[in-house]
């Protein structure tokens, strides 16, 4: 069975490898990541994960598993995506510091085996508490260059971990892929 990760995220690749998935392909989804304002944040995240997986699934054929995922960082209903500039990253982290926010990570697994098609769609919500960072600490983190490709402008698995007071929920979901759920879906193929 061919396993395809529909993501360019190095963290999702690393998590698949951690699961013991040795042979998988990466095909970056070209799906537009547009949020539908008329549905809940969980539904929006699930919809994005599905769109990413479906775009890659439709470009491929044969027996295969396509894995799509989406991560939203949310505080008080405001979504913190990937920052486009250092200034935007700085402002995000100023708003997230000294408080708790949620990380919503959705997982979509599309499978075709012997002509049979199936879908799996689920999500995790993890609460993350960031310390009261000084402006200089925020700037030092941004200067590492690792803030720009991550929702919320931080990576829990990076040096930024020193600013995490606690989490309530799944660590791997904060990294971008709820591998405990994914494992249950694909364990017979790895």
Secondary structure, DSSP 8 states (H G I E B T S, - for coil): -EEEE----HHHHHHHHHHT--S-EE----------TTS-HHHHHHHHHHHHHHHHHHH--SSEEEEEEEEEEEETTEEE-B-SSHHHHHHHHHHHTTEEEEEEEEEEEEEEETTEEEEEEEEEEEEEEE----HHHHHHHHHTT-STTSBTT--TTSGGGGGEEEEES-HHHHHT--HHHHHHHHGGG-
